């Protein structure tokens, strides 16, 4: 037997059977050209916005598609009557308002029981006036509220110099690409065609036209917020007086920015919000549906749809590079000649997708760095990201180690060079940019979501350190690594965990960092590692798994938020603990048994809960691949470590 601790036994034959079944199932998802892409599901807002966009443009009604989206929206309605941001989550005002609006647009009667429950849930919580900024812009475009309910976004921002307090390159890529076409819409103030004339006045406790600016968000500093609110009030008075020639120059600058980054059917930024805004922007500029940039972007939105027999929804984006790279790691861990060969074909699919020529927006703050990253989506050359790049490099390096091949040498070297060049001055790494540290901007009225910036985070920093460590660097040989490790020491919480920005949440962050510290050569007895391992052990559920709720992102975090176990979070905890040298710990055997016991007949795991993060407290993600490749990875890692004498994880993840 592999382990017999506290009555927990891991049968090696049963373990291998679980690994084999999971491997076969994951291989079954491989695309014809060798890559993997799994569904990426957010909350109800994106499918609701998709429906509303079609009616905004007065597109021909696709009754079949709308019926399927309606089925999806009704299914994910919460027991509280509204719509949550995560599976079984609490009521969210903006998701609820958009979902109700979309269902009414589809044709659901306001007297239908689910609509009555939704309306009562919204009104009992203060009404639709409590919606966030993005929802307010949508409602203004439909004429539900006036533009007084939205912050002023003068298009002239496009003409500001880089030294100004607010510049488009001082905010995150996702905010930048979303805001540029939105500023054109705010300047032109078009109104939805909305041929059915559907409105949602009944969701407000007051006259919707009387709604004014939203109050300060909890994350915002009062002094900064009211300074910016005062500036907003001044701009509201003087904006109409701006010279028409200046406005046209600014609109032209926004169009030039957009058209340089249109990115074919993959869309600007390759994410839904800017793509939808671009289509509406061209409509407002008088460009009909056949105008090539508009038509191409509109087709791209349809490519985000997931259409099943009875339901349909719209994804916020797609994740083929991320899915393929992580799947390749899991398959390399699982082993076997055929499995390894198919993983290598996945890496061969990834290799030409490295961005080696184009200097994207990241180069504004790192002008001397050569390109070398990978994007998250099929094509998004202006916006590669460091997390994907580090994970791809590590997967390629594993093949190089095993086979001695030199075919990935240039790709690995360029990826590493790009990552080292994008380290921020505080020692950490962010997802897309270096030194996006203008924290005061999260206090502008537009930033009620608190996600205007892309500062360094613990999980991405850990991934970059993991890559450097796997490539042979240590704190002694690499200043970048030494500075990164110092960043992680500073950011560890008193309880021992690390924050997870892109995965949910402290379990994800702590797994990421423990993998990095292990491969960086930090002694396993270092208090930083011991505290982290002890924390992970302390939050294991009674069933042997691990789970964590999205509420852990609350601003007044006081400790771990328990939640039902999930396959992906259990896998992260196991991988983190094994990196910390805990493979013999009885808790590991219990976690392995949890994964084996919850594996389905198809060889995979069911995971309705959301375990990934778009924007903390605002937008969460359910990667349908996470419950497929992460548990396989953890089970195979456990088998592999138990079959060696060293018990040391020799790779970065």
PAKEKE-583105 format. One record per residue: residue in three letters; y, z, x of N, C-alpha, C, CB in turn. Coordinates in steps of 0.1 Angstrom, whole numbers, plus 5000, padded with zeros to 4 digits. Last residue first. Glycine has a CB too. Example, Ala and Ser with C-alpha at 12.3 -4.5 7.8 and 13.67 -1.06 7.14 Angstrom:
BEGIN
SER497850715128498950715137500050795129499450575141 ALA494350785132495550785123496750785132495550905113 
//
This chain:
BEGIN
UNK523748875059523648915045522148945041524148795036 UNK523448845086524648895081524648935066525748805084 UNK520348955101521248855097522448915089520548745088 UNK518349135106518949065117519948965114517849005125 UNK517649465097518049335091518849255102518949355079 UNK514849635110516349605112516549465105516749605127 UNK512349715114512949755101514449725102512749905098 UNK510549685135511949715138512649775126512649605144 UNK508049595127508149735132509649775134507549735146 UNK507549435095507949435109508049585114509249365111 UNK507049445069505949385077506349375092505649245072 UNK509149545057507949635057506849575066507449655043 UNK510849325058511149445066509949535068512349525061 UNK509649155039509849115053510049235062510949015055 UNK509849295015508549255020508649225035507949135013 UNK512649315013511849435014510449405020511649495000 UNK513349045011513849125022512949245024515349165020 UNK512148974987511648914999512048995011512148775000 UNK513749134969512249154970511649094983511549094958 UNK516249024974516049164977514549194978516649254966 UNK515948754966516348784979516048924983517948764980 UNK515248784939514348724948514648764962514348574946 UNK517748894930516548974930515448914939515948984915 UNK519448664935519648794942518448884941520848864936 UNK518648444919518448434933518648574940519348344940 UNK518948524891517848444896517548454911518048294892 UNK521148654885519948724881518748644885519948754866 UNK523048464893522948594900521648664897524148674897 UNK523248234877522348234889522148364895522948134899 UNK525248284859523848274854522848274865523648164844 UNK527748494862527048394870525648384865527148414885 UNK530148584843528748604843528148484850528148614828 UNK533248744849532348634850530948674849532648554863 UNK536548844836535248874843534348754841534548994837 UNK539748944836538948824835537648844843539648694839 UNK541149194837541749084829540648974826542849014837 UNK540249384854540849434841541249314832542049524844 UNK540349164882540049294876540949334864540249404887 UNK539448834877540648924879540349054873541948854873 UNK536648774879537648684882538948754886537948594869 UNK533548914889534948944886535848824889535449064893 UNK530248994877531248934886532648934880530848784890 UNK528449064858528449144870529349084881527049154876 UNK527849114824528749044834528749134846530149024828 UNK524649114808525849184813526549104823525549324818 UNK522248974804523448944796524749004800523148994781 UNK519748874821520948964825522148924816521348944840 UNK516448854829517448834819518548934822516848864805 UNK514848694857515348814851516448784840515948914861 UNK511848504863513248544866513548674859514148424862 UNK509348424855509548464869510948504873509148344878 UNK508748404829509148274836509448304851510448224830 UNK508248654821507148564823507448444830506548534809 UNK510648854841510148794828508948704832511248704821 UNK510949164856510849024858510148964845509948994871 UNK510949434854511849364845511749214847513249414847 UNK509249524874508949554860509749474850509049704858 UNK510449444898509149384894508849404879508049454902 UNK512749604897512849454896511549394892513349394910 UNK511649854899512449824887512549664886513849884888 UNK510349844923509549854911510349814899508949994910 UNK512649844939511749724940510849724927510949734952 UNK513650104933514449984930513549854929515549964939 UNK511550254944511850264929512650144925512650394926 UNK511850194971510550154963510850164948509450254967 UNK514350304975514150154977512850114969514050124992 UNK513950574972514750504962514650354963516250544965 UNK512450654994511750634981512550564971511350774976 UNK513150475024513650565014512950545001515150555012 UNK512650275042511550375039511950475028511150445052 UNK515050135044513950075038512750165035513449965048 UNK517550205053516950295044515650235038517850325033 UNK519450075070518250135076517450225067518650215087 UNK521449935058521850065064520650135070522450155053 UNK520149725047521049695059521349825066522249625055 UNK519049855026518149815036518949775049517349685032 UNK521349905011520550015016519649975027519850085005 UNK522049635004522949725011522249835018524049775002 UNK519749554989520149485002521049565010520749344998 UNK519949744968518749734977519149664990517649664970 UNK522349664957522249804962521049804972521949904950 UNK521849404949522949434959522749564965524249424952 UNK519749444930519549364943520549394953519449214940 UNK521149574910520049644917519749574930518849644908 UNK522849374903523449494909522349574916524149574899 UNK520949184892521849154903522449274910522949054899 UNK519749324871518949274882519849244894518249144878 UNK521149644860521049494860520249444872522449424859 UNK521149934840520749864852520749714850519349914857 UNK524050044822522650014823522349924835522249934810 UNK526350264841526050154832524650114832526950024835 UNK528950484852527550454850527350344839526750574845 UNK531350464875531150444860529750404858532250354854 UNK532450674901531550574896531350574881530150584903 UNK535850784900534450794904533650684897533850934901 UNK538350744891538050884896536650894901538350984885 UNK540950514886539550534890539350674896539050424900 UNK543150424871542950564874541550604878543450654862 UNK542750154866543750194876543650344880545150174871 UNK539450034863540650104857541550154868540250214847 UNK537049924871538349864877539549934871538349724874 UNK535050034856535350094869536550034876534150074878 UNK534649884834535649984833535950054846535250094823 UNK532449724840533749674843534849774842534049554835 UNK529749934853530549874842531949824847530749984831 UNK526749894869528149944870528949864860528749924884 UNK523449984880524349914871525749974873523849914857 UNK520149974894521550014896522349924885522049984910 UNK516850124888517850014890519250074893517849914879 UNK515350344881515150284894516150174898513750234895 UNK515950464858514850364857514650294871515250254847 UNK518050634864516750694863515650584863516750774850 UNK520150464889519750504876518350554875519950384866 UNK521950564917520850494912520450554898519550514921 UNK524050694930524350624917523150544912525550544919 UNK523150794954523550894944523850824930524850964948 UNK522750574970521550654965521950744954521050734977 UNK525450504975524550414968523350484962524150294977 UNK526150734990526850704977525950614969528250644979 UNK524650715013524450825004525050804990525050955010 UNK525750475023524350485019524050595009523350485031 UNK528350575029528150465020526650465014528450335027 UNK527850775048528550805035528250695025530050825037 UNK526650625068525850725061526550765048525850855070 UNK528750455076527550395070526750505063526650335081 UNK530650645085531050545076529750485069531850425083 UNK529250785105529550855092529950755081530750955094 UNK526650625121528150635120528450695106528850495122 UNK524050565123524450705121525950725120523850795132 UNK523850305129523450345116523850485113522050325114 UNK526550165147525450255147525150305133525650375156 UNK527349825143527849965142526550055140528749975129 UNK526749555146526249645156526749795155526549595169 UNK527249375127528349395137527949495148529649435130 UNK525249405109525149295119526149295129525249165111 UNK526149645096524849635103524849525113523749615093 UNK528549575086528549675096527249675104528749815090 UNK527749385066528649345077528549445089530049335072 UNK526149525049525649415056526449375068525549295046 UNK528149705040526949755048526249645055526049835038 UNK529849535026530349605038529149655046531249715035 UNK528349455004528949355013529249415026530149295007 UNK527649694991526649604997527149515007525949524985 UNK530249774984529549854994528349775000529049984987 UNK530949574965531749594977530949664988533049664974 UNK528949614945529149484952529849504965529849384943 UNK529449884938528149844943528249714951527149834931 UNK532049854929531849934941530449904946532050074938 UNK531149624910532449644916532149714929533449714907 UNK531149294907531349414900530549534905531049394885 UNK533049084929531849114922531949254917530549104931 UNK535549054940534948934934533548964927534848824944 UNK536149314950537149234943536549124935538149174952 UNK534949624952534449484952535449404943533049484945 UNK535549894975535949814963535349674964537549814962 UNK533050104988534150014990534349934977533849915002 UNK532250464990532050324986533250234990531950324971 UNK532650724997531850645006531750505002530450705006 UNK534550884985533150904981532150824989533050864966 UNK536950794996536450925001534950944997537251034995 UNK536550445005536950554996536350685001536550524981 UNK537650235031536450305025537050425017535550365036 UNK539750125044539650105030538450175023539649955027 UNK539550185071540750235064540550225049541950155068 UNK537250045078537250195080538450255071537450235095 UNK538049785074537049845065537049995066535749785069 UNK539949755095540349745081539349805071540549595077 UNK538249785116539249885114539749875100540349865125 UNK536849545113536149665111537049785109535249695124 UNK538949365119538249365106537549495103537349245104 UNK539449415145540449445136539949445122541549335136 UNK536949335156537449475158538549505148537949495172 UNK536949065149535949155144536449295145534649135150 UNK539148975165539148955150538149045143538748805147 UNK538349035190539449105184539449095169540749065190 UNK535149055202535948975193537049065187535148915182 UNK533649215218533849075223534849005214532549005223 UNK533449465206533849455220534249315224532749515228 UNK532449415181533849465182534349455196533949605176 UNK530649105186530749245184532249285184529949325194 UNK528948795177530148875181529949015178531448815174 UNK526948635168526748705180527948785185526548605191 UNK526848535143527048435153527148505167528348355151 UNK526748765128525548685129525648575140525248615115 UNK529348845131528348925137527048845138528049055129 UNK530748655117531048665131529848745138532348735133 UNK529648705091529448575098529648585113530448475092 UNK530448965086529048935087528748805094528448925072 UNK533248925086532649005097531148975098532849155095 UNK533348785062533748715074533248795086535348715075 UNK532348975044531648855046532048785059531848755033 UNK534349175046532949205050532149075053532249285040 UNK536449035035536549085049535149105054537449205050 UNK535549025009535748895016535748935031536948825012 UNK535449305002534249215002534349085010533949184987 UNK538049395006536949455014535749365014536649585009 UNK540749155009539949245002538749285010539449184988 UNK544149045013542849075018542049175010542949125032 UNK545648894982545648974995544248995000546349104992 UNK546848694963545448684969545548764983545048534971 UNK548648764932548448754947547048734951549148874954 UNK548648804906549548694911549248664926550948734909 UNK547448984889546648904897547448784903545448854889 UNK548549134868548449194882547649114891547849334880 UNK549249054843547749064847547549124860547248924846 UNK551949034842551349154835549849164838551549144820 UNK553748864857552448914863551949044856552748944877 UNK556148804845555048704843553648764847555248584851 UNK557849004853557349004840556148914838558448974830 UNK556849124886557649034878557049024864557748884884 UNK555149274902556049344892556849254884556849444900 UNK553849124920553049174909553849244899551849254914 UNK555749104941555748994930554849034919555248864937 UNK555349304959556349324949556349224938557749314956 UNK553449204978553049284966554049304955552549414971 UNK552948974996554149004989553849084976554948864986 UNK550848885011551049025010552349065003551049085024 UNK548948685023549548675009549848825005548648604999 UNK547748635048549048705047549748685033549948665058 UNK546048335040546348445050547748505046546348385064 UNK543948245012545148235020545248345030546448235012 UNK541648284998542148155000543248135010542548094987 UNK540748555000539848454995540248314999539648454980 UNK541448735030541548715016540648595012543048685012 UNK540648985055540648845050540748835035539348775056 UNK542349225076541449185066541549035063541749255053 UNK544349285094542949285099541949235089542549425103 UNK546849245086546349385085544849395089546549425070 UNK547348975089547849065100547349205098549349055100 UNK544348785081545648845078546048945089545748905064 UNK542648505093542748645092544148695090542148715105 UNK542448235096543048275084542948435082542348215072 UNK541048175120542448145119543148195107542647995120 UNK538448245114539248325123540748305123538748305138 UNK537948035096537948175091538748265101536548225090 UNK538047815114538947825102539047965097538447725091 UNK535947875131537347855136538347875125537547715143 UNK533747865114534147985121535547985126533248015133 UNK533747595107533847695097534347825103532547715090 UNK533347475132534647455125534847555114534647305119 UNK530747575139531947595148533247585140531947505160 UNK529247465118529347615120530547645128528047665127 UNK529547195122529947255109530147405111528947225099 UNK528447165148529847135146530347205133530146985145 UNK525747245143526547315153528047285150526247265167 UNK523747135128524847215120525847275130524247325112 UNK521947025145522646935135523847005128521746875125 UNK520347135163521747135166522647065156521947075180 UNK517547345156518247225154519747245158518147185139 UNK515847565158516547525170517347395169515447495181 UNK514747685136514247555140514747505154514547455130 UNK515947935132514547915130513947795136514247915115 UNK518647905139517848005146516347975144518148145140 UNK519347705120519447685135518647785143520947695139 UNK519047845097518147735099518147705114518647605091 UNK521048035100519648085099518747965101519448145085 UNK523347875100522947945113521447995112523848055116 UNK523447815073523247705083522747765097524447625086 UNK524148065063522847995059522447885069523047935045 UNK526548115075525448195078524148135074525648335071 UNK528147905064527947915079526747995082529147965086 UNK528147985037527447855041527147855056528447735038 UNK529548225039528148225033527448095038528148245018 UNK532048145048531248235056529748235052531748385054 UNK532847975027532647925040531748015049534047905047 UNK532948145004532048035005531747985019532547914996 UNK535148305015533848365011532748255011533948424997 UNK537248135019536648195030535248255027537548305036 UNK537647815003537747965003536848015014537348024990 UNK539947534998538647595002538747745003538247535016 UNK541947364983541747504981540347554985542047544967 UNK542047094986543347164988543047324989544347134978 UNK539547014977539847014991541147084995539946874996 UNK537447034958538647114957539247124971538347254950 UNK534446954943535546894951536846984948535846744948 UNK532647134933532147014939533246954948531746914928 UNK533847474943533347374933532947244940534547334924 UNK534647614965533647674956533047574947534347784947 UNK534947454997535447504984534247554976536147384977 UNK534847535032534147485020534847535007532647515020 UNK536847465061536247545051535447465040537247625044 UNK538447355080537047365083536247445073536847445096 UNK541547255097540647275085539247285089540747155075 UNK543047445123542447325118541547355106541447265130 UNK546247605123544747615122544147485117544347735112 UNK548947615123548247565136546747575135548747645147 UNK549847715099550047575102549247525114551447545104 UNK549447925079548647915091548647765096547147955088 UNK551047905057551148025064550248025077550748145056 UNK550347645049551747685049551947805058552247715034 UNK547647615048548247575060549747615061548147435063 UNK546847655022546647765031547347735044545147785034 UNK546947405009548147505008548047615018548247554994 UNK545147215034545547255020546747345021544347315014 UNK544646945053545247075054545847115040546447085065 UNK541846745055542946785047543446925050542646765033 UNK539446745072540646665075541946715068540446515070 UNK537346885065537646875079538946805082536446815086 UNK535547065044536847005044537347005058537847075034 UNK532147005036533147075044534446995045532547105059 UNK530346835025531446895016532346985024530846965005 UNK528346765041529446675040530546725031528946545035 UNK526647015038527246975050528446875048526246915059 UNK525347045013526547115016527347055027526247265018 UNK523046895016523946855006525346925008523346904992 UNK521847045036522246905039523146855029520946815041 UNK521247275022522347285032522747145036521747355044 UNK519247165006520447224999521547235009520147354993 UNK517347115025517947005018519247045011516946945008 UNK516747375032517447295042518047175035516447255053 UNK515347445009516547515012517347435022516247655018 UNK513147285013514047255001515347335003513347304988 UNK511947395035512447255036513347225024511147165035 UNK511347655026512347635037512847495037511747675050 UNK509347585008510547655003511647635013510247805001 UNK507447475025508047395014509347455009507047375003 UNK506847705042507347575047508047485037506147495053 UNK508148025036507147925033507747785037506847925018 UNK510748245023509948185033508948085027509248285041 UNK512648425013511348415007510348345016511448334993 UNK514848375029514248505029512848495024515148605021 UNK515448115020515048135035514448275036516348125043 UNK516048174994514848094997514448105011515047944993 UNK518448314997517348374990516048304994517548374975 UNK520048115010519748245017518548305010520948335016 UNK520147924989519447895002519148015010520347795011 UNK521548054970520148024967519447994980520047904958 UNK524048054983523348184981521848164978524048264969 UNK524647784983524547854996523747984994525947885001 UNK524547714956523647644965523547734978524147504969 UNK526647864945525247884940524247824950525047804927 UNK528847774960528447914960527047934956529447994950 UNK528847504951528747534966528247684967530047514973 UNK528947504923527847454930527647494944527847304929 UNK530347624899530147694912529047644920529847844909 UNK533147534878531747534881531647584896531147384880 UNK535247714854535047614865533547604867535847664878 UNK535047824829536347824836536347734848536747964840 UNK533247644804533247724816534647724822532247674826 UNK532947664769533647594781533647694792535047544777 UNK530047634748531247704753531747624765530847844757 UNK527947604719528647544731529747634735529147404727 UNK524847614701526047674706526647584717525847814711 UNK522547474694523247544683524647604688522447654678 UNK521747334717521347294704522247344693519947324701 UNK524647334740523247354736522947314722522847504738 UNK526847254764526447224750524947244748526947084747 UNK529447344782528047374782527647354767527547514788 UNK532147174798531447224786529947244789531647124774 UNK533447064819533247204820532447264808534547274821 UNK533946804812532846824822532546974823533146764835 UNK536246824798534946804790533746824799534846664784 UNK538046834819537846944810536546944802539046964800 UNK537946574829537446684837537246804829538446714848 UNK539246424810537746414811537146524819537446274818 UNK541846514816541246554803539746534803541846464791 UNK542246404841542146544839541546584826543646604840 UNK542246134833541246184842541146334841541646144857 UNK544446124815543146084811542046144820542945934809 UNK546546184833546246274821544846244816547246244809 UNK546445984852546346124856545946214844547646164862 UNK546645734833545445774842545445924846545445684854 UNK547245744800547945754812546945804823549245844812 UNK546145764775545545664784546245664798545645524778 UNK547545934760546245974764545545884774545345994752 UNK550945904773549945904762548545934768549845774755 UNK553646094782552546004787551446014778552146054802 UNK555746254776555646134769554546034774556946064770 UNK555846504786556646404793556446264787556146404808 UNK553946634770555346674769556346564776555646814774 UNK551646524781551946494767553446524765551146584758 UNK551746634807551946494805552246454791550646424810 UNK551346904799552546864806552746714804552446904821 UNK548746904788549946934779551246894786549947084775 UNK547446854812547246764801548446784791545946784794 UNK548147084827548546944831548446844820547646904843 UNK546947294813548447284814548847144818548947384824 UNK544247234819544747224805546247214805544347354797 UNK544347274846543947144841544447124827542347124842 UNK545047544850545947434854545547304848545947434869 UNK542547664836543947674831544947574837544447814836 UNK540047574849540447524836541947544833539747604826 UNK539947444883539747554873540447514860540347684879 UNK540547274904539247274899538947394890538247274910 UNK543047234914542547364916541047384911543347464909 UNK543046974892543947044902543447194902545447044898 UNK539846814888541046874884541746954894540746964872 UNK537546654889537346794892538646874889537046814907 UNK538346404885537846474873537546614876536646404868 UNK540946414910540046344901539646424889538846304909 UNK543046574922541546604925540646534915541346754925 UNK545746634922545046614909543546624910545446474903 UNK547646694941546446774940545646754928546946924940 UNK549746524939549146524952547746604951550046594963 UNK550546584914549846454916549246444930550846344914 UNK551846834917550646824909549846694912551046814894 UNK554046784933553046884937551746864930553647024934 UNK555346594917554846554931553746654935555946544941 UNK555946744895555046634894554446594907555746514887 UNK557746924907556546974901555546864899556847044888 UNK559746744915559046824925557746874920559946934931 UNK560646664889560046564899559246634910561146474905 UNK561646904881560546844874559846744883560946784860 UNK563746924899562747024899561446974892563247154893 UNK565346704892564846714906563646814906565946754916 UNK565946784866565146664868564546664882565946534866 UNK567647004872566347024864565446904866566647034849 UNK569746874884568946974892567546994885569747114893 UNK570746724864570246654876569346744884571346604884 UNK571646904846570446824842569846754854570846724832 UNK572447234858572747084857571447014854573347034870 UNK572047514838571647454850571947304848570147474854 UNK572447644814573647584820573347504833574647694823 UNK570147764805570547634798571747564805570947674784 UNK570147984824569247874826569647744818567847904821 UNK571748194818572348094826571447964827572648144840 UNK570248364801571648324797572048204805572648444799 UNK567948404814567848354801569148304796567348464791 UNK568748514838568248374838568248324824566848374845 UNK569348774829570448694834569948544834570748734849 UNK566748854822567848854812568948764816568348994809 UNK565448844847565048764836566048744825563748814830 UNK566849054860566948914864566548814854566148894877 UNK565749264845567249234844567549094849568049334853 UNK563149244852563449224838564949194837563049354830 UNK563349314879562949174876563249144861561449154879 UNK564049584875564949494883564649344880564749514899 UNK561849674862563149664854564249584862563649804851 UNK559949654882559749584869561149564862558849644860 UNK560849824902560649684905560649604892559449654913 UNK560750074887561950024894561949874897562150104907 UNK558050084878559150084869560450024875559450224863 UNK555349884889556349994893557549974884556749974908 UNK552449804871553749774876554649894879554449684866 UNK550149864858550049854873551449834879549149734877 UNK550749864830550449984837550449974852549050034833 UNK553649654824552149674824551849794833551549544831 UNK556449684802555849704816554349724815556549814823 UNK556249484772556649594780556049594794556249734773 UNK557149144766556149244766556749364775554849194772 UNK560049024747559249034759558349154759560249054771 UNK559749004711560448984724559549014736561749074725 UNK559348884679558748944690559548904703557248894692 UNK560348744657561148854662560548924675561348964652 UNK558448574649559648514656560548624662560448424646 UNK556648724635556348684649557548634656555248574648 UNK557649014619557848864619557548814633559348834615 UNK554949244625556349214623556449064622557149264634 UNK552249264630552849364621554349344618552649504627 UNK550248964630551349044635551749144625552548954638 UNK548348814619547848904629549048984635547248824641 UNK549548634601548848754595548348854606547748704587 UNK550248414616551248514613550648644608552348464603 UNK548948194627548248324627549248434624547448354640 UNK548447854615549147964622548448094620550547974616 UNK547847504613547247644612548147734620545847644618 UNK548347234607549347334605548947474605550047304592 UNK546647034613546247114602547347224598544947184605 UNK547846924636547946844624547546934612547046724625 UNK549247014662548647104652548547034638549347234651 UNK551146954682551046864670550346944659550246734674 UNK553147214697551847154694551947064682550847264691 UNK556247134713555547204702554247134699556347224689 UNK557847194744557247114734556647204723556247014740 UNK559747284766559447364753558947264742560747434748 UNK560547214791560647114780560447174766559647004782 UNK560147444806561447374806561647284794561647294819 UNK557547514801558647604797559947544797558547724807 UNK556347284812556247314797557347404793554847364794 UNK556947334839557447214832557447224817556547084836 UNK555547574842556947574843557647444837557347584858 UNK552947474840553447564829554947574830552847704831 UNK552547334864552647264851553147344840551347204847 UNK552747584880553547464882553647374870553047384894 UNK550847784873552347804870553047674871552947904879 UNK548347704882548547734868550047724864547947864864 UNK548747694910548347574903548447584888546847544906 UNK549547964915550347854918550047724910550247824934 UNK547348124907548648134900549548014902549348264905 UNK545448024925545148014911546448034902544148114906 UNK546648084950546347954946546147934931545147894954 UNK549248344947547848294950547648154945546848384942 UNK552548304962551548354952550248294954552048334937 UNK554148184979553948324981553048394971555348394981 UNK554647924973553547954983553448094986553847874995 UNK556747944955555447904949554247924960555447754945 UNK558648234960558348094964556948064959558548064979 UNK561048474959559948414951559848264955560248424936 UNK562948524979561948624975560748574967562648734967 UNK563048255003563548314991562448424987563748214979 UNK562148105024562648245027563048315015563748235037 UNK561447855014560347955017560848095019559547905029 UNK563747764988563247765001562247875004564447785011 UNK563147614955563547734963563047714978563147864957 UNK562347424938563347384948563747494957564547324942 UNK560747544919560147444927561047404939559747324919 UNK562447684903561747764913561147664923560547844907 UNK563247524883564047514895563447594907565447564893 UNK562047604860561347504869562047484882561347364861 UNK561947944853562747824855562047724865564147864861 UNK560648114831560048054843560847924846558448014840 UNK561148414814561748284819561048244831563348304821 UNK558348534794559348544805559948414809558648604818 UNK558348514758557748484771558848504782557248334772 UNK559748544735558548634737557948614751557548614727 UNK561448344733562048474737560948574740562948534726 UNK560248134722560148144736560848274742560848024742 UNK558648284693559648204699559548214714561048254695 UNK555248224680556348314685557448224691555848424695 UNK554247984670553948104664554948214667552548164667 UNK554447744683555447774674555247904667555747664665 UNK552647674702552247644688553247684678550947724685 UNK553947764724553747624723553247584709552647584733 UNK553748044719555047974718554947824717555948014731 UNK551048084723551648104709552948044708551648254706 UNK550948034750550147954741550747964727548647994741 UNK552548244759552948104762552248014753552648064777 UNK550948464751552348444745552848294748553348544751 UNK548748434768548648414753549948394746547948534747 UNK550048504792549448374790549248334775548048354797 UNK550848774787551848664789551248524787552348674804 UNK548848924760549448914773550248794775548248914783 UNK549649084728549048984736549648974750549048854730 UNK550849244710550349314722549549214731549349424718 UNK551349104687552449124697552049184710553649204690 UNK549149124671549149024681550349024691549048884675 UNK548749484665548949344662549049254674550149334654 UNK548049744668549449704670549749564668549749744684 UNK545449784661545749814675547149764678544749754684 UNK545149694636545049834638545349874652543649884634 UNK545149414640546349484634546249634636546349454619 UNK542649374651543849334658545049414653544049184657 UNK540849464631540849524645542049494653539549464653 UNK541549304610541749444609541749514623540749514600 UNK540749054620542149074617542449224616542449004603 UNK537949094623538749064635540249094632538648914639 UNK537249144596536949244606537849224619535549254611 UNK537948894586538549014581538449124591537949054567 UNK536148734600537548714602538348834597538048584594 UNK533648814590533948834605535448814608533148724613 UNK533948754562533748894567534148914582532448944565 UNK536548524553535148544558535048684564534748434568 UNK539148484547538448584539536948604543538548544525 UNK539848274562540448404566539848524558541948414564 UNK537248054570538048114560538648254565537348134547 UNK537147834597536647954591537648014582536348054602 UNK538147604610538047604596537447724589537147484592 UNK539147594635537847524633537647514618536647594639 UNK541247764633541547624635540247544632541947604650 UNK539948004631540747964619541047814621542048044618 UNK538848004657537948004645538747954632537348144643 UNK541248024672540347904673539447894661539547924686 UNK542248274663543048144661542148024662544248134672 UNK540248444672540548434658541248304655541448554653 UNK540548394700539248364693539448354678538248474696 UNK543148484705542748344707541548304700542648324722 UNK542948754698543948674691543548524693545348694697 UNK540948844715540748854701541648764694540848994696 UNK541948814740540748744737540548734722539548814744 UNK544148994737544448854739543148764736544848824753 UNK542949254733543849194723543949034725545249254725 UNK539649354734540749294742541649224733540149204753 UNK537449634730538249534724539349484734538949594712 UNK534849674756535849724746536649604741536749824752 UNK531649494757532849554763533749604752533549474773 UNK529349344754529349474748530549554753528149554751 UNK530249154782529149174772529249324767527749144778 UNK533849144785532449144790531449174779532349254802 UNK536049134769536049054782534649044788537049114791 UNK535549114733535649184746535849084758534449274748 UNK537149074702536449014712536649084726536748864714 UNK536849284673537549194681536549134691538649264688 UNK534949444660535649344652536449244660536549414643 UNK533349614674534649664670535449574662535449704683 UNK531249464682531049554671532349614665530049664674 UNK532649134691532249274693531949354681533149344702 UNK531448804692532448904686531849044688532648864671 UNK529648624701530148714711531148814705530648644723 UNK529048474677528048554683528548664693527048464691 UNK531448344672531048444663529948534669530448374650 UNK531548164694532548264693532148374683533848204688 UNK529248014689529348094702530348204700529748004714 UNK529947884665528747974666528748064678527447884666 UNK532147734675532347844665531147934665532547784651 UNK530847554691531747654697532047774688533147584701 UNK529547414670528747494681529647594688528147394691 UNK531647314656530647404649529947484660529747324640 UNK532847144675533547264670532647364663534647224661 UNK530846954677531147034689531847164684532046964699 UNK530946844651529646904657529946994668528746784661 UNK533546754648533046864639531846924645532746814625 UNK536046674665534546664668533946784661534246664683 UNK538946524654538146644653536646604656538246704639 UNK541046354678540146344666539146464666539246214667 UNK543846564688542746474691541846464679541946524703 UNK546246694688545846624676544746524680547146544670 UNK546846864709547046724712546746634699546146684723 UNK546147104696547547094702547846944703547647164715 UNK543547064692544347054681545847044685544147184672 UNK542547084719542346964711543246954699540846964706 UNK543447344724544047234732543747104724543447224746 UNK541747504708543247494705543847384712543947624709 UNK539347464721539547424708540947404704538847524698 UNK540047584746539647444746539747384731538147434750 UNK540547844739541647764744541247614743542047804758 UNK537847924733538947924723540147834727539448074720 UNK536647904758536247814747537247814736534947854742 UNK538348104771538347964776537747874765537447944788 UNK537848354757539248284758539148144762540148364767 UNK535448484757535748384747537048314748535748464733 UNK534748494793534748554779535148444769535748664779 UNK532548284812533648384812533548444798535048334815 UNK529848164831530348194818531448304819529248244809 UNK528447914846529348014849530148044837530347964861 UNK525047794853526247814844527147924849525747844829 UNK524447674886524047744874525347764865523547884878 UNK523247444908524447484901524047544888525447354898 UNK522047334939521847414927523247434921521147554931 UNK520847014954521747134953521347214940523247094953 UNK519246784956518946904964519847024963519046854978 UNK519546584938520046554951519946684960521446514951 UNK518546694914517746584921518246554935517946454912 UNK518647054916519146924911518446814919520646914912 UNK516547324909517147234919517447104913516147214931 UNK515147494893516547464889517247374899517347594889 UNK512747544905512747464894514147424889512047534883 UNK513247734924513147594929513147494917511847574937 UNK513147954908514447914913514347764918514848004925 UNK510347954902511347944892512647894897511448074884 UNK509247994928508947874920509947854909507547884914 UNK510348254933510648134942510448004934509848134955 UNK509148404914510648394914511048274922511348514919 UNK506448384921506848344908508448314908506448444898 UNK506548504947506148364945506548304932504548354946 UNK507448764942508248674950507848534948508048714965 UNK505248854926506648854921507548754928507248994920 UNK503248834945503148754933504548744926502148824923 UNK504149024964504048884968503948794955502848854977 UNK503749254947505049214953505149074956505449304965 UNK500949254944501849234932503249194936501949364924 UNK500249294970499849174963500649144951498349194959 UNK501449544976501849424984501449294977501349424998 UNK502649774954501449704957501849574964500549674944 UNK504250054958504549914957503349844963505849874966 UNK504550354939503650274948504050124946502250294944 UNK505750674936506050534935505250454945507550504937 UNK505350944941504550874930504850734928504750944918 UNK506950984963507251044950506550974939508751044948 UNK505750694977506750804979507050854965508050764986 UNK504350464993503850564984504650694985502250594986 UNK504350125001505050255000504450344990506550224996 UNK502349935004503549935012504350065012504449825007 UNK498850005008500050005000501350005009500050124990 
//
